[in-house]
Structures are given as C-alpha cells and as structure tokens.
Amino acid sequence: MSTPVDDSLDPLSRERSHLAESRSALRAMREDVESLDISDVTANWVNAEVLARQIDERIKALADLSDTPLFFGRLDYLHAPGAEAAEGAEGERPRPEAAYQTLHIGRRHVHDAEGDPMVIDWRAPVSQPFYRASKKDPMDIALRRRFGYTGGDLTAYEDEHLSDPSEAARTSKLLQQEIERPRVGPMRDIVATIQPEQDEIVRSGLGGTVCVQGGPGTGKTAVGLHRVAYLLYAHRERLARTGTLVIGPNRSFLHYIEQVLPALGELAVRQATVDDLVAHVEVRGTDDAAAAVIKGDARMAEVLRRAVYSHVTMPTEPVVVVRGSRRWRVPAYELEETVRELLARDIRYGAAREALPQRIAHAVLVQMERAGEAPDDRVQDAVARSSAVKAAVKAIWPPVDPAKLVLRLLAEADFLAVHAEGLLSEDEQKTILWAKPARSVKSAKWSAADAVLIDEANDVVARTPSLGHVVLDEAQDLSPMQYRAVGRRCTTGSATVLGDLAQGTTPWATRSWDEALAHLGKSEGVIEELTAGFRVPTDVITYASRLLPHIAPGLTPVASIRENPGFFEVREVSETAEVVAACGELLRNEGSIGLIAADARVPALSEALTAAGVTYLAPGEETTRQTRLTLVPASLAKGLEYDYVVLDEPRAVVDGEPDERTGLRRLYVALTRAVSGLIVVHAAPLPTQLG
C-alpha cells in the first residue's frame, strides 16, 4: 500500500484481489479479538464482565457482511498524505514510517498483519476528498475511483481524473445507479453516495447543534445517522461516557432505520420515540386536538413550575434541636432567610429540599461553636437527620410527586386557575380540565401530552440526565413541550435536528426552526437546508410540489438530480379491485411496493388484497424477496420509502385530518414516498390544490 496500485494489467482483477485480501485481513482482525484470553487480566468479576462485554461488542463490530461492499471507492493522492491522516477508529494507528498514496475507502478500517491499512474508514480525515473533491478543487487527488457491486461481488469501476484539465467533469453513472438501486428490506446506509453538502453536515463538530431542513428524498435522515457514526468515530471516548440517542416518530420508523448504524460498525446507539422518553405513566387515553395543542404549549412549563414551588411554605415556628442536655433553637426568621435564599438560587426543587436540612443543621453548628463546642461533620449530619429538622423540612419543603401534581392540575379547576393565572385564559383552562377527574395516578387515562407534562414536572423536581448527543428526526411534528422534553436529554450535549416544515401533520406542528431550536434550548443551533433530491423521481416531486404554496409557503421546492425521471401516473378507478390490480402491475418490477391509503380505507383494502391472494406486510415488518408489498396507513407513512407506491384516494387522505392544511401536508408526505414510480388512483375528485 506504500505505492500506487499498478493498473496497467486488468484493473478489475487487481481490485477484486484487493477486496479478497481485505476480507481475509478483516477475518484475521476478528479472530485476534476472539482469541483474547482475559482470565488472568481482571481483578474481579465486575471488571471481567465489563471487559467481556467490550470484547463481544468489538467482535460484532468486526463482522464482515458478505452482501455489503467492504470498500466502495479509491483515492490516488498526488502526494502521500502520511500515516497519521489514515488513522483508524479506536486507536488503530498505522505504522508511523508508512506513507500512502493509494487508499481504498470503505465502511470501516481494515489493516493487515503489519498494521498497514488496507481499507480506510470513510470518516477518517484522509477520506474526505472522496466526497468533497472536484475539478475546481481536486484536494490533491489525481484519481477518484468508484466501484460497482452486485451483492458483495465487485463488478465494475469508474474513474475520475480530477487533476487532469483535459478530462471534462461528468456525472458518475455508478453513483446514479447506486442512488436509484431498488431496495428491499430496511433503510441502508448512503456512505457510498454522500454528496458535498451532505458531507459538510455529517462532519460538523460535536460541540454545535445542527438543524437540517430537508424536503422528501434529500437524505436528511441518512445524513443524521451518518453524523452519529462520524461523531462516534471522532469523539468515541467522550460519547462512550455520555451516550448517544436517536429519536424517531414511531416504532415502525425506528425499525426501518435500525440497521444503518450497525452496518457502519456502530452498535452502542440507543433508539427511542419521544413517548418512550416520557413513559412515567401508562398512556391509555387521548386528547382532542384543542386540548393537545394547549397541553403542548410552552406556557405549560411555567404553570407546572408554579404548581411545584407552591408547596413551599414559609416557616412560622422555630426549630428546636435537642442534643444531650442542651437545646438549640433556630428562629423562624432565620429559617425564612434560608428558604428565600434557596428559592433565589433557582435550583431544582428536590435539590433544594435536600439542601435545606443541611442548612438548618449548619445554623445549629454555628450556635454550638459560639457556645465553645467543637462539632464536626458527623454532628452536622446527625442534626440534619434529627426528628425536629425532618419535621420542619416536611412542613416547609414537602416532597412532590410529579404525576400526582399533574393529576391535581387537570382535575381541580381552582388549583389550575391559581397557577395558570396570566398564562392560560379561562377557556383554555376549561379545555384541558378532565370532564371526569380520575381518583388516582394508576386509574387515570393519561394521554401522550399528559405524560410530557409529568416529565416536565419531574425535571422541575430533579434534573434529567443529559446525553452527549441526540438526533431528533421528523422533528416538525413535535409540540413545544415535546421539544423541551428532548432538550432536557442534551442540556450538556448537542443535537442534530432533522425535519421538513412541509411535512408537519400535527395541529401543533412547528412553524419555524428558530422557534423549535429555542424550545429545545439550542437557540445557537445552525440551520442548514437540503434542496437536492436524490431519492424521489423528478415527475413525482414536481407533482407533489404543487401543494407547497398551500402548506409551507416560502420553502424551496426539492429539485431532483436523478437522471431517471421515474414512472408516474394518475389513474381514475371505479372499484377497489383496480387498486389491487395497480399493485400487481408494480409487483412485476424489482423492489419494494407501498400501498398508502387514508387510515379509514385500510380495512377495505386489506380485505381486497386478501381476497385477491396478494400477501402484504404492515409498516415496520421487513420486506423479503417473496413479500414486497406493504399496506401503509397514511398516518404511518412519514419517513418510510418504497421503490414504487400506489397512493389510494388522495381526497380521503386530506379528509382524514382535522383541518385542510394538515390534510394537505399528510397528502404531501404520501405522495413523496416513492423512489422509482408512483401511481395515484382515485374515484373521488382530486384535491383542487393538485391542479
């Protein structure tokens, strides 16, 4: 690897040979880890368990996925970049005397028995020109080579001579083929097709928060996941301590994306929905839209703060502590000064409650010292635990149960009125009050919005642990209170926020990213916009963009960069059997098919498919070669993609939502799930906004 590969004889054979040698080297790396004997290394069973788990994770990360290319590109540098630039993840440092001009770029670092790299991790600094170099800025690259694969077999290559002025810039056919390749199964990584504007976002630093506004097919979800992989590579030790989290809109979505990070060798990233984060109570109820909007409003945070701190009562009696034959008295005015000082510090309610007995005990110790005694910390702790101090703290600063507090706010009109004064109108208060108050926390039919309120109250009482980095996808659908819930999980870390304002389909959908970042607690976040469409065909995105002036005026329409315009047809039908027939037509093609319909239409379509003998899946179930059709309720379509889509009854999709704008946004989502082709079928008239 210290000199450029000689391509004078059969370049493809040489590259295949390098692929075979690289796979062999990766197997050797895995076998080295598997053969480690830690029986005499660890001092106790706890350390042994930790080390064994770390070794097991390392073995999994070194897995060779036979149907996935081990490398997808090659760079020939004009000048050797040096060994330090080719350093692998997790301390896999090449030999310092080595210098490399030809580098193969892949999903993970692979080295030979001497430690020389055979494949360079795509996240390494030396790999960056593979995504950024151009004719205008070659970045010291003489040649960029892309590889074509069928399964895991290398079948083709394509060269760009970036430093040769006589060769004109051209579009990579292999890149286009990879972008347009049919998909079956869950979402795959885009590491071979990352574009310069995407790479800038992926490689942005850990310290800052990035918000990505991206229309359908711009790759925002994939960019967010690859950013996590990059950050784990560049800041592995720090994020290993603080943790990372990917938040998606629902379980189907998380299942769809769950294999992207493992395919890149990253196994330690937790995935969750917002509902998972705030699952302090069992959610068994629902709110109407009006109540949900108010409960999700940021004003509720102040209502809850007031309600929590209303439990603090100024002392009117002194505290008398008896120790032996002596009685020590802390007067009420001194206690009040202590309480007011704790309130002024604006620390968590629970932290202040824990500090109060120590403050009272300190006041007693001051009196003891003045009387000539020499008390130590043990005496102070004993005073703080005394029955007199405990009783005083319970009366002054009682414990607060967040769920019981929210229960009382939603059940007692007077209690809510006191703490919502000047924040919520009387009508708004009536809207969120329960018609039939629950008797207890367990019997209450909590809604998803109620659980977020409990999480907010919980944070007022005790600080929520913070992670190093959080990725929030489909963020446009979150309420301000949900943003706050996510923001609490990264107060000392950073975030990657992903979404599309045009796809906001909740009554409380985000109006602007500046507002969203403020609720998240990340007002300093940088907003980036992706407008180049890689997944949705030109004809499809052009048709869907007719809705933009009605649902998100001011947003830049997505411009498809695909050479293949895709298949698109609007078809008027008279019966359900014709919808099934359209699915049958698309099943003749390679790839996945989604039948998307208004939620109310799903049962009838399910019966029709079954009657016709067409097998199908539900969202979240993995497609196979045998079963490639998924029946998708429009409410679950967001974030999912299929090679071909049949969209049933656009008017029913719009009418299934509480208002027309939300319905049109839901329709925009449904129209943009197709990667290769779309058939719109309808019996009812199309919405006028589609022209």
Salt bridges, closest charged atoms under 4 A:
ASP7 OD2 - ARG74 NH2 3.07
ASP7 OD2 - ARG145 NH2 3.11
GLU15 OE2 - ARG74 NH1 2.66
GLU15 OE1 - HIS104 NE2 2.69
GLU15 OE2 - ARG145 NH1 2.79
GLU34 OE2 - ARG30 NE 3.29
ASP56 OD2 - LYS60 NZ 3.47
ASP64 OD1 - ARG23 NH1 2.34
ASP76 OD2 - ARG74 NH2 2.75
GLU87 OE1 - ARG93 NH2 3.16
GLU90 OE1 - ARG58 NH1 3.19
GLU92 OE2 - ARG58 NH2 2.40
GLU92 OE2 - ARG108 NH2 3.58
GLU97 OE2 - ARG95 NH1 3.53
ASP116 OD2 - ARG95 NH2 2.71
ASP121 OD2 - ARG123 NH2 2.81
ASP140 OD1 - HIS79 ND1 2.84
ASP159 OD1 - ARG145 NE 2.60
GLU160 OE2 - ARG144 NE 2.97
GLU160 OE2 - ARG146 NE 3.70
GLU178 OE2 - ARG181 NH2 2.92
GLU178 OE2 - ARG188 NE 3.98
GLU180 OE2 - ARG562 NE 3.67
ASP189 OD1 - ARG107 NH2 2.98
ASP199 OD2 - ARG132 NE 2.74
ASP199 OD1 - ARG203 NE 2.87
GLU258 OE2 - HIS255 ND1 2.90
GLU266 OE2 - ARG123 NH1 2.61
GLU266 OE2 - ARG236 NH2 2.90
ASP276 OD2 - ARG251 NH2 2.31
ASP287 OD1 - LYS295 NZ 2.89
ASP297 OD1 - ARG299 NE 3.09
GLU302 OE1 - ARG305 NE 3.17
GLU302 OE2 - ARG306 NE 3.42
GLU336 OE2 - ARG340 NE 2.91
GLU341 OE2 - ARG359 NH1 3.38
GLU373 OE2 - ARG326 NH1 3.98
ASP376 OD2 - ARG378 NH2 3.02
GLU412 OE1 - ARG408 NE 3.06
GLU428 OE2 - ARG299 NH2 2.89
ASP450 OD1 - LYS295 NZ 2.63
ASP455 OD1 - HIS280 NE2 2.69
ASP455 OD2 - ARG488 NH2 2.69
ASP455 OD2 - ARG489 NH1 2.75
GLU456 OE2 - ARG484 NH2 2.71
GLU456 OE1 - ARG488 NH1 2.66
ASP459 OD2 - ARG348 NH2 3.17
ASP477 OD2 - LYS638 NZ 2.23
GLU515 OE2 - ARG511 NH2 3.35
GLU515 OE2 - HIS519 NE2 3.96
GLU569 OE2 - ARG571 NE 3.00
GLU585 OE2 - ARG571 NH1 3.06
GLU641 OE1 - ARG183 NH1 3.28
GLU641 OE1 - ARG535 NE 3.68
ASP648 OD2 - ARG601 NE 2.86
ASP655 OD1 - ARG651 NH1 3.32
GLU657 OE2 - ARG666 NE 2.95
